[in-house]
Every structure is written in structure tokens, then in C-alpha cells.
Amino acid sequence: MVQSTSLHNTSVERCILQAVQRWPFPAPEGGGIVIFNQRFVLSRD
């Protein structure tokens, strides 16, 4: 989920979210749930 954004472009936010959901992450030791927070800084450069 997108927790907060200053982009204000639902299409781009959805695209980034869908891409991140395809990233493989290792299972946590001992099982359980992991919360992943990542800040993205986008630039037009």
C-alpha cells in the first residue's frame, strides 16, 4: 500500500506499487509477517 505521497498521480503510484509487489524477498527466520517501508525519490533528470 502507498502510505503517503507527494506525487499525487494515482497511475504512477499504482505502477510503482505493482512493480514492488513483484520483488522477491526472503522469508523471515521463524516465519511471521514483515513490514517493509521504502522511500522513493523520483526525478525528471
Beta strands, then each sheet from edge to edge (+ up, - down):
end
